[in-house]
Amino acid sequence: MAENQSLRWVVLALPLLVFLLLVGFLLRGLFSDPTELSSALVGKPVPQFELPDIYNPDVVYTEEVLQGRPMLLNVWATWCPTCRAEHDYLNQLAVQGVYIVGLNYKDDSRAKAVNWLNTLGDPYQLNLFDERGMVAIDLGVYGAPETFLIDADGYIQYRHVGDVNERVWSSTLKPMYDELMAAGGDR
């Protein structure tokens, strides 16, 4: 009889336990920040690549262009409405002297991307054309826009998913960027 009683409690408690675990899991997701996606590459060097310049396909860059000074690597595309929304702010940062490299991600055509930059302004010191999106995949990009903070040695220090705006710049990226610059940014 006692054995049946114990088994009965286990059978009754099991669904309750599963329910409580599910509620805990869902609450954790509800209160998490979707822009805070971790990156396995933080603290590691930018992956190796060879990509053409967006304006001149005969000029090819490697990961070495992402060394020598702290910078933002901004992944963008003309098909991305959020990229368009952040573009004006990136132009403002460039005027302030923030060094930004663009990574054009899976655009329909080079001409369309160049036209977009000519129309909206080009905040980038140089612009890489990742037509197939392979470098973005190596970086772990989920979609555009994403921005990486890279130190002077070419190591990824931070990854931001979503648009760079005044709030994101002031509260998150600028303090880290300024710290890297103060630590001997230009090499």
MILUM-882356 format. One record per atom (N, C-alpha, C): residue in one letter; x, y, z; residue number from 1. Coordinates in steps of 0.001 Angstrom, whole numbers. Last residue first. Layout:
<rs>
("A", (X, Y, Z), NUM) ...
</rs>
This chain:
<rs>
("R", (48240, 52112, -34276), 187) ("R", (49531, 51401, -34249), 187) ("R", (50174, 51484, -35597), 187) ("D", (45968, 53805, -32235), 186) ("D", (46652, 53756, -33544), 186) ("D", (47983, 53067, -33402), 186) ("G", (45305, 53343, -29372), 185) ("G", (44514, 52894, -30515), 185) ("G", (45254, 52767, -31821), 185) ("G", (46067, 53253, -26645), 184) ("G", (47032, 53251, -27739), 184) ("G", (46411, 52730, -29004), 184) ("A", (43979, 53335, -24928), 183) ("A", (44992, 52304, -24679), 183) ("A", (46033, 52243, -25796), 183) ("A", (42187, 55098, -25974), 182) ("A", (43072, 55583, -24913), 182) ("A", (44221, 54602, -24630), 182) ("M", (40816, 53412, -27723), 181) ("M", (41605, 54510, -28267), 181) ("M", (42606, 55014, -27236), 181) ("L", (39541, 51730, -25892), 180) ("L", (40516, 51163, -26836), 180) ("L", (41399, 52252, -27430), 180) ("E", (37899, 53628, -24651), 179) ("E", (38887, 52897, -23861), 179) ("E", (39969, 52289, -24762), 179) ("D", (36262, 54401, -26794), 178) ("D", (37160, 55390, -26168), 178) ("D", (38253, 54707, -25353), 178) ("Y", (34895, 51959, -27164), 177) ("Y", (35714, 52517, -28243), 177) ("Y", (36730, 53512, -27670), 177) ("M", (33518, 51753, -24730), 176) ("M", (34489, 50724, -25106), 176) ("M", (35445, 51225, -26188), 176) ("P", (31898, 54091, -24816), 175) ("P", (32845, 53863, -23716), 175) ("P", (33915, 52819, -24061), 175) ("K", (30492, 53607, -27346), 174) ("K", (31436, 54713, -27162), 174) ("K", (32383, 54494, -25989), 174) ("L", (28757, 51328, -26956), 173) ("L", (29903, 51301, -27868), 173) ("L", (30937, 52392, -27602), 173) ("T", (26898, 52055, -24709), 172) ("T", (27629, 50801, -24876), 172) ("T", (28903, 50947, -25698), 172) ("S", (25732, 54601, -24536), 171) ("S", (25740, 53727, -23362), 171) ("S", (26657, 52514, -23502), 171) ("S", (26123, 55864, -27060), 170) ("S", (26477, 56521, -25793), 170) ("S", (26638, 55549, -24641), 170) ("W", (25205, 53918, -28951), 169) ("W", (26544, 54483, -29015), 169) ("W", (26965, 55037, -27648), 169) ("V", (22585, 53437, -28101), 168) ("V", (23540, 52327, -28159), 168) ("V", (24966, 52861, -28159), 168) ("R", (21516, 56089, -28374), 167) ("R", (21472, 55362, -27100), 167) ("R", (22521, 54246, -27060), 167) ("E", (21942, 56689, -31124), 166) ("E", (22500, 57523, -30060), 166) ("E", (22573, 56772, -28730), 166) ("N", (22538, 53500, -32741), 165) ("N", (21845, 54775, -32613), 165) ("N", (22468, 55544, -31445), 165) ("V", (22853, 50826, -34762), 164) ("V", (23644, 51704, -33900), 164) ("V", (22932, 53052, -33912), 164) ("D", (20499, 48119, -34850), 163) ("D", (21028, 49398, -35325), 163) ("D", (21877, 50089, -34268), 163) ("G", (21616, 44712, -34259), 162) ("G", (20624, 45768, -34404), 162) ("G", (21288, 47067, -34806), 162) ("V", (23981, 43530, -32045), 161) ("V", (22975, 43127, -33030), 161) ("V", (21904, 44204, -33062), 161) ("H", (27365, 43921, -31484), 160) ("H", (26035, 44520, -31261), 160) ("H", (25124, 44093, -32399), 160) ("R", (30125, 42612, -29853), 159) ("R", (29213, 42445, -30988), 159) ("R", (27863, 43041, -30612), 159) ("Y", (33542, 43243, -29044), 158) ("Y", (32120, 43317, -28724), 158) ("Y", (31326, 43145, -30008), 158) ("Q", (36112, 42704, -29868), 157) ("Q", (35896, 43014, -28459), 157) ("Q", (34421, 43006, -28068), 157) ("I", (38105, 40889, -31987), 156) ("I", (36731, 41326, -31759), 156) ("I", (36523, 41506, -30257), 156) ("Y", (41292, 42038, -32954), 155) ("Y", (40489, 41138, -32128), 155) ("Y", (39107, 41738, -31905), 155) ("G", (43175, 43629, -34198), 154) ("G", (42270, 42852, -35032), 154) ("G", (41452, 41830, -34267), 154) ("D", (44604, 45301, -32647), 153) ("D", (45268, 44056, -33027), 153) ("D", (44379, 43156, -33881), 153) ("A", (42891, 47344, -32008), 152) ("A", (43981, 47634, -32940), 152) ("A", (44721, 46388, -33396), 152) ("D", (39576, 45757, -31893), 151) ("D", (40707, 46501, -31343), 151) ("D", (41827, 46637, -32380), 151) ("I", (36255, 46270, -32927), 150) ("I", (37508, 45549, -33152), 150) ("I", (38652, 46390, -32621), 150) ("L", (32935, 45686, -32580), 149) ("L", (33994, 46577, -32119), 149) ("L", (35286, 45767, -32175), 149) ("F", (30504, 45148, -35058), 148) ("F", (31552, 44571, -34224), 148) ("F", (32533, 45664, -33838), 148) ("T", (27086, 45115, -35717), 147) ("T", (28304, 45918, -35636), 147) ("T", (29258, 45270, -34639), 147) ("E", (24526, 44394, -38033), 146) ("E", (25287, 43983, -36862), 146) ("E", (26582, 44781, -36891), 146) ("P", (21309, 44906, -39523), 145) ("P", (22692, 45285, -39248), 145) ("P", (23239, 44612, -37992), 145) ("A", (21431, 41603, -40928), 144) ("A", (21920, 42978, -40891), 144) ("A", (20871, 43850, -40188), 144) ("G", (21976, 38482, -39234), 143) ("G", (21310, 39343, -40203), 143) ("G", (21857, 40746, -40063), 143) ("Y", (23758, 36968, -37819), 142) ("Y", (22398, 36454, -37971), 142) ("Y", (21646, 37212, -39058), 142) ("V", (27174, 36230, -38126), 141) ("V", (26106, 37211, -38343), 141) ("V", (24771, 36501, -38551), 141) ("G", (29542, 34927, -37671), 140) ("G", (28379, 34534, -36881), 140) ("G", (27211, 35476, -37023), 140) ("L", (31691, 35293, -39251), 139) ("L", (31580, 36192, -38098), 139) ("L", (30395, 35822, -37191), 139) ("D", (31108, 33515, -41262), 138) ("D", (32273, 33243, -40409), 138) ("D", (32258, 34103, -39150), 138) ("I", (28994, 34951, -42398), 137) ("I", (28725, 33668, -41743), 137) ("I", (29873, 33315, -40809), 137) ("A", (30435, 37077, -43483), 136) ("A", (29432, 37339, -42449), 136) ("A", (29091, 36057, -41692), 136) ("V", (31831, 35670, -45393), 135) ("V", (32573, 36280, -44285), 135) ("V", (31614, 36595, -43143), 135) ("M", (29689, 34875, -47096), 134) ("M", (30511, 33871, -46419), 134) ("M", (31306, 34458, -45242), 134) ("G", (28026, 36355, -48729), 133) ("G", (27775, 36361, -47295), 133) ("G", (28635, 35384, -46505), 133) ("R", (28403, 36798, -51389), 132) ("R", (27787, 35520, -51011), 132) ("R", (27502, 35415, -49520), 132) ("E", (29504, 39452, -51286), 131) ("E", (28383, 39121, -52159), 131) ("E", (27659, 37834, -51741), 131) ("D", (30758, 41571, -49596), 130) ("D", (30584, 40158, -49254), 130) ("D", (29352, 39635, -49988), 130) ("F", (32884, 44047, -49987), 129) ("F", (31720, 43518, -50693), 129) ("F", (31658, 42005, -50481), 129) ("L", (33823, 46617, -47736), 128) ("L", (34045, 45277, -48254), 128) ("L", (32752, 44747, -48865), 128) ("N", (35000, 49810, -47689), 127) ("N", (33784, 49026, -47730), 127) ("N", (34056, 47712, -48435), 127) ("L", (36506, 52233, -45531), 126) ("L", (36557, 51323, -46675), 126) ("L", (35362, 50408, -46568), 126) ("Q", (35344, 54071, -43929), 125) ("Q", (36704, 54336, -44393), 125) ("Q", (37026, 53438, -45576), 125) ("Y", (31911, 54985, -44304), 124) ("Y", (32927, 53967, -44138), 124) ("Y", (34284, 54406, -44675), 124) ("P", (29724, 56526, -44785), 123) ("P", (30418, 56741, -43513), 123) ("P", (31650, 55852, -43334), 123) ("D", (28546, 58022, -47488), 122) ("D", (29369, 56854, -47189), 122) ("D", (30163, 57107, -45907), 122) ("G", (25207, 58838, -48529), 121) ("G", (26491, 59183, -47924), 121) ("G", (27235, 57914, -47535), 121) ("L", (22998, 58154, -49975), 120) ("L", (22824, 58389, -48538), 120) ("L", (24094, 58858, -47826), 120) ("T", (23972, 57937, -52655), 119) ("T", (22748, 58673, -52351), 119) ("T", (22674, 59083, -50876), 119) ("N", (26239, 56366, -52538), 118) ("N", (26324, 57673, -53192), 118) ("N", (25119, 58548, -52858), 118) ("L", (25183, 54078, -51296), 117) ("L", (26192, 54885, -50602), 117) ("L", (26312, 56278, -51210), 117) ("W", (23427, 53248, -53346), 116) ("W", (22917, 53504, -52004), 116) ("W", (23883, 54394, -51224), 116) ("N", (25249, 52755, -55412), 115) ("N", (24244, 53806, -55572), 115) ("N", (23672, 54219, -54208), 115) ("V", (26558, 50557, -54300), 114) ("V", (27300, 51800, -54548), 114) ("V", (26335, 52971, -54696), 114) ("A", (24443, 48696, -54303), 113) ("A", (25078, 49088, -53042), 113) ("A", (25833, 50410, -53205), 113) ("K", (23922, 48460, -57045), 112) ("K", (22856, 48902, -56151), 112) ("K", (23441, 49400, -54822), 112) ("A", (26382, 47465, -57944), 111) ("A", (25896, 48771, -58415), 111) ("A", (24806, 49322, -57489), 111) ("R", (26497, 44917, -56806), 110) ("R", (27460, 45931, -56377), 110) ("R", (26946, 47320, -56751), 110) ("S", (23320, 43505, -56005), 109) ("S", (24383, 43866, -56943), 109) ("S", (25284, 44923, -56328), 109) ("D", (21987, 42482, -53784), 108) ("D", (21627, 42037, -55128), 108) ("D", (22732, 42319, -56133), 108) ("D", (24158, 41649, -51001), 107) ("D", (23320, 42559, -51776), 107) ("D", (23076, 42004, -53167), 107) ("K", (25481, 40312, -48790), 106) ("K", (24557, 39634, -49704), 106) ("K", (23617, 40583, -50449), 106) ("Y", (26586, 43051, -47101), 105) ("Y", (26191, 41655, -46896), 105) ("Y", (25120, 41207, -47877), 105) ("N", (29368, 44995, -46739), 104) ("N", (28105, 44883, -47463), 104) ("N", (27759, 43404, -47586), 104) ("L", (30803, 46274, -44175), 103) ("L", (30772, 44945, -44780), 103) ("L", (29401, 44795, -45421), 103) ("G", (32784, 49160, -43515), 102) ("G", (31518, 48554, -43898), 102) ("G", (31723, 47169, -44483), 102) ("V", (34391, 50548, -40762), 101) ("V", (34554, 49754, -41984), 101) ("V", (33207, 49112, -42268), 101) ("I", (35070, 53578, -39189), 100) ("I", (34069, 52549, -39465), 100) ("I", (34405, 51872, -40790), 100) ("Y", (36224, 55588, -36713), 99) ("Y", (36687, 54796, -37846), 99) ("Y", (35735, 53618, -38039), 99) ("V", (35009, 58717, -35895), 98) ("V", (34947, 57292, -35580), 98) ("V", (35291, 56507, -36849), 98) ("G", (34868, 61443, -36422), 97) ("G", (36168, 60776, -36469), 97) ("G", (36169, 59315, -36075), 97) ("Q", (32486, 62672, -36731), 96) ("Q", (33144, 62843, -35432), 96) ("Q", (34500, 62141, -35367), 96) ("V", (31733, 61668, -39178), 95) ("V", (32120, 63087, -39111), 95) ("V", (32854, 63375, -37801), 95) ("A", (30998, 59108, -38309), 94) ("A", (32155, 59265, -39192), 94) ("A", (32658, 60703, -39186), 94) ("L", (28664, 59682, -36875), 93) ("L", (29840, 59146, -36181), 93) ("L", (31107, 59326, -37016), 93) ("Q", (27002, 60515, -38987), 92) ("Q", (27352, 61456, -37911), 92) ("Q", (28594, 60983, -37150), 92) ("N", (26789, 58112, -40416), 91) ("N", (27393, 59288, -41063), 91) ("N", (27820, 60314, -40010), 91) ("L", (25403, 56638, -38500), 90) ("L", (26770, 56238, -38850), 90) ("L", (27501, 57379, -39560), 90) ("Y", (22955, 57977, -38644), 89) ("Y", (23743, 58065, -37416), 89) ("Y", (25196, 57636, -37660), 89) ("D", (22132, 57254, -41207), 88) ("D", (22364, 58667, -40900), 88) ("D", (23215, 58817, -39642), 88) ("H", (21804, 54426, -40879), 87) ("H", (22835, 54991, -41755), 87) ("H", (23148, 56461, -41459), 87) ("E", (19733, 53281, -39518), 86) ("E", (20944, 53587, -38760), 86) ("E", (21967, 54378, -39575), 86) ("A", (17805, 52946, -41538), 85) ("A", (17478, 53760, -40364), 85) ("A", (18736, 54148, -39591), 85) ("R", (19097, 51171, -43227), 84) ("R", (18797, 52520, -43727), 84) ("R", (18521, 53462, -42545), 84) ("C", (19076, 48970, -41575), 83) ("C", (20363, 49541, -42000), 83) ("C", (20165, 50972, -42498), 83) ("T", (16398, 48413, -41453), 82) ("T", (17040, 48909, -40236), 82) ("T", (18406, 49515, -40556), 82) ("P", (15903, 47398, -44029), 81) ("P", (15320, 48682, -43628), 81) ("P", (15962, 49257, -42363), 81) ("C", (17990, 45948, -46289), 80) ("C", (17754, 45967, -44846), 80) ("C", (17185, 47322, -44418), 80) ("W", (18912, 45940, -48822), 79) ("W", (17600, 45327, -48607), 79) ("W", (17152, 45402, -47148), 79) ("T", (21492, 46892, -48648), 78) ("T", (20461, 47801, -49169), 78) ("T", (19056, 47250, -48943), 78) ("A", (23244, 46158, -45590), 77) ("A", (22745, 45766, -46911), 77) ("A", (21649, 46740, -47352), 77) ("W", (26022, 45647, -43281), 76) ("W", (24852, 46354, -43792), 76) ("W", (24444, 45807, -45153), 76) ("V", (28020, 45604, -40493), 75) ("V", (27445, 44734, -41523), 75) ("V", (26128, 45364, -41962), 75) ("N", (30767, 47397, -39505), 74) ("N", (29313, 47457, -39611), 74) ("N", (28839, 46611, -40785), 74) ("L", (33162, 47533, -37255), 73) ("L", (32881, 46815, -38502), 73) ("L", (31373, 46691, -38564), 73) ("L", (34897, 50168, -35809), 72) ("L", (33630, 49463, -35888), 72) ("L", (33579, 48774, -37245), 72) ("M", (38189, 50092, -34293), 71) ("M", (37204, 50438, -35324), 71) ("M", (35900, 49699, -35092), 71) ("P", (41554, 50862, -33357), 70) ("P", (40196, 50426, -33009), 70) ("P", (39206, 50895, -34072), 70) ("R", (44206, 49960, -35644), 69) ("R", (43479, 50962, -34854), 69) ("R", (42128, 50378, -34454), 69) ("G", (45409, 47728, -36708), 68) ("G", (46134, 48992, -36710), 68) ("G", (45488, 50095, -35907), 68) ("Q", (43084, 45820, -38716), 67) ("Q", (44106, 45944, -37683), 67) ("Q", (44725, 47336, -37759), 67) ("L", (41627, 45154, -40899), 66) ("L", (40905, 45360, -39644), 66) ("L", (41873, 45362, -38460), 66) ("V", (43204, 44463, -42936), 65) ("V", (42682, 45838, -42963), 65) ("V", (41916, 46172, -41687), 65) ("E", (43687, 41756, -42562), 64) ("E", (44693, 42707, -42066), 64) ("E", (44211, 44154, -42110), 64) ("E", (41850, 40224, -43872), 63) ("E", (41541, 40589, -42488), 63) ("E", (42536, 41594, -41915), 63) ("T", (42220, 41775, -47125), 62) ("T", (42228, 40632, -46211), 62) ("T", (41890, 41146, -44818), 62) ("Y", (40893, 43028, -50224), 61) ("Y", (41340, 43213, -48853), 61) ("Y", (41353, 41874, -48119), 61) ("V", (41514, 43994, -53525), 60) ("V", (41079, 42923, -52624), 60) ("V", (41714, 43143, -51255), 60) ("V", (40528, 45718, -56297), 59) ("V", (41207, 45878, -55009), 59) ("V", (40626, 44843, -54050), 59) ("D", (38824, 45208, -58347), 58) ("D", (40217, 44795, -58533), 58) ("D", (41038, 44947, -57262), 58) ("P", (36385, 46338, -57742), 57) ("P", (36533, 44900, -57526), 57) ("P", (37962, 44386, -57737), 57) ("N", (35763, 49175, -56207), 56) ("N", (36738, 48700, -57174), 56) ("N", (36998, 47211, -56945), 56) ("Y", (33742, 49530, -54321), 55) ("Y", (33837, 50447, -55453), 55) ("Y", (34734, 49905, -56565), 55) ("I", (34093, 47511, -52463), 54) ("I", (32774, 47676, -53075), 54) ("I", (32826, 48561, -54323), 54) ("D", (36878, 45344, -52726), 53) ("D", (36351, 46655, -52379), 53) ("D", (35016, 46836, -53102), 53) ("P", (36639, 41783, -52098), 52) ("P", (36891, 42957, -52928), 52) ("P", (36302, 44228, -52321), 52) ("L", (38225, 39782, -49586), 51) ("L", (37017, 40369, -50164), 51) ("L", (37382, 41578, -51015), 51) ("E", (39274, 37171, -47786), 50) ("E", (39685, 37980, -48938), 50) ("E", (38411, 38468, -49586), 50) ("F", (39922, 36322, -44339), 49) ("F", (39066, 36516, -45503), 49) ("F", (39834, 37219, -46612), 49) ("Q", (39957, 34908, -41052), 48) ("Q", (40646, 35218, -42305), 48) ("Q", (39627, 35385, -43435), 48) ("P", (38122, 36447, -38324), 47) ("P", (38465, 35311, -39194), 47) ("P", (39148, 35776, -40491), 47) ("V", (39617, 38491, -35872), 46) ("V", (38675, 38440, -36990), 46) ("V", (39078, 37258, -37875), 46) ("P", (40589, 36788, -32826), 45) ("P", (40844, 37604, -34016), 45) ("P", (39735, 37466, -35055), 45) ("K", (38595, 36975, -29781), 44) ("K", (39361, 36236, -30793), 44) ("K", (39596, 37134, -32006), 44) ("G", (36898, 38319, -28178), 43) ("G", (38201, 37980, -27622), 43) ("G", (39091, 37219, -28585), 43) ("V", (34126, 36851, -29625), 42) ("V", (34585, 37930, -28753), 42) ("V", (35867, 37467, -28066), 42) ("L", (33211, 34622, -31001), 41) ("L", (34410, 35297, -31509), 41) ("L", (34897, 36442, -30634), 41) ("A", (30859, 33724, -30088), 40) ("A", (32012, 32885, -29787), 40) ("A", (33309, 33573, -30198), 40) ("S", (28698, 36025, -28717), 39) ("S", (29466, 35666, -29891), 39) ("S", (30670, 34857, -29451), 39) ("S", (25323, 36443, -27625), 38) ("S", (26736, 36205, -27369), 38) ("S", (27417, 35816, -28675), 38) ("L", (23137, 39030, -28096), 37) ("L", (23506, 37696, -28533), 37) ("L", (24990, 37503, -28295), 37) ("E", (21393, 41206, -27189), 36) ("E", (22568, 40722, -26465), 36) ("E", (22835, 39270, -26837), 36) ("T", (19053, 41771, -28365), 35) ("T", (20237, 42366, -28995), 35) ("T", (21519, 41897, -28317), 35) ("P", (17103, 40617, -26762), 34) ("P", (17452, 39936, -28007), 34) ("P", (18661, 40546, -28708), 34) ("D", (17345, 40216, -23380), 33) ("D", (17505, 41244, -24408), 33) ("D", (17938, 40576, -25711), 33) ("S", (14844, 38487, -21419), 32) ("S", (16185, 38611, -22000), 32) ("S", (16175, 39675, -23098), 32) ("F", (12352, 37972, -20409), 31) ("F", (13069, 39106, -19861), 31) ("F", (14498, 39235, -20388), 31) ("L", (11512, 35688, -21781), 30) ("L", (10694, 36892, -21818), 30) ("L", (11465, 38126, -21373), 30) ("G", (13359, 33726, -21076), 29) ("G", (13344, 34259, -22440), 29) ("G", (12579, 35567, -22549), 29) ("R", (12549, 33318, -18419), 28) ("R", (13924, 33730, -18707), 28) ("R", (14000, 34356, -20103), 28) ("L", (9944, 32397, -18818), 27) ("L", (10171, 33686, -18150), 27) ("L", (11581, 34202, -18407), 27) ("L", (10471, 29886, -20013), 26) ("L", (9779, 30932, -20767), 26) ("L", (9963, 32312, -20135), 26) ("F", (11744, 28518, -17873), 25) ("F", (12412, 28701, -19160), 25) ("F", (11782, 29851, -19955), 25) ("G", (9687, 28546, -15926), 24) ("G", (10986, 29173, -15668), 24) ("G", (11740, 29463, -16957), 24) ("V", (7726, 27014, -17263), 23) ("V", (7450, 28403, -16895), 23) ("V", (8755, 29155, -16648), 23) ("L", (9085, 24541, -17393), 22) ("L", (8697, 25233, -18618), 22) ("L", (8423, 26714, -18348), 22) ("L", (9273, 23933, -14655), 21) ("L", (10488, 24087, -15465), 21) ("L", (10199, 24860, -16755), 21) ("L", (6535, 23693, -14040), 20) ("L", (7341, 24725, -13391), 20) ("L", (8652, 24962, -14159), 20) ("F", (5817, 21439, -15646), 19) ("F", (5181, 22739, -15842), 19) ("F", (6025, 23868, -15249), 19) ("V", (7370, 19440, -14449), 18) ("V", (7591, 19793, -15861), 18) ("V", (7006, 21170, -16153), 18) ("L", (6138, 19434, -11906), 17) ("L", (7555, 19748, -12050), 17) ("L", (7888, 20166, -13479), 17) ("L", (3554, 18606, -12608), 16) ("L", (3760, 19891, -11957), 16) ("L", (5217, 20334, -12104), 16) ("P", (4017, 16014, -13641), 15) ("P", (3512, 17084, -14520), 15) ("P", (3702, 18487, -13923), 15) ("L", (5086, 14810, -11143), 14) ("L", (5858, 14928, -12380), 14) ("L", (5307, 15992, -13336), 14) ("A", (3196, 14505, -9131), 13) ("A", (4173, 15594, -9030), 13) ("A", (4925, 15825, -10341), 13) ("L", (1685, 12216, -9817), 12) ("L", (1015, 13509, -9675), 12) ("L", (2009, 14676, -9693), 12) ("V", (3653, 10239, -9822), 11) ("V", (2849, 10461, -11028), 11) ("V", (2147, 11818, -10964), 11) ("V", (4519, 10456, -7177), 10) ("V", (5459, 10698, -8280), 10) ("V", (4690, 11025, -9562), 10) ("W", (2203, 9673, -5811), 9) ("W", (2750, 11025, -5630), 9) ("W", (3710, 11388, -6757), 9) ("R", (1993, 6987, -6669), 8) ("R", (921, 7938, -6981), 8) ("R", (1418, 9390, -6857), 8) ("L", (4231, 5871, -5520), 7) ("L", (4132, 5920, -6978), 7) ("L", (3076, 6928, -7412), 7) ("S", (3481, 6078, -2836), 6) ("S", (4676, 6772, -3341), 6) ("S", (4619, 6931, -4849), 6) ("Q", (1210, 4362, -2808), 5) ("Q", (1071, 5769, -2407), 5) ("Q", (2244, 6587, -2949), 5) ("N", (2321, 1901, -3439), 4) ("N", (1363, 2501, -4365), 4) ("N", (1186, 3987, -4085), 4) ("E", (3829, 1526, -1099), 3) ("E", (4494, 1607, -2401), 3) ("E", (3582, 2261, -3437), 3) ("A", (1926, 1302, 802), 2) ("A", (2813, 2465, 872), 2) ("A", (3534, 2655, -455), 2) ("M", (818, -1201, 0), 1) ("M", (0, 0, 0), 1) ("M", (861, 1263, 0), 1) 
</rs>
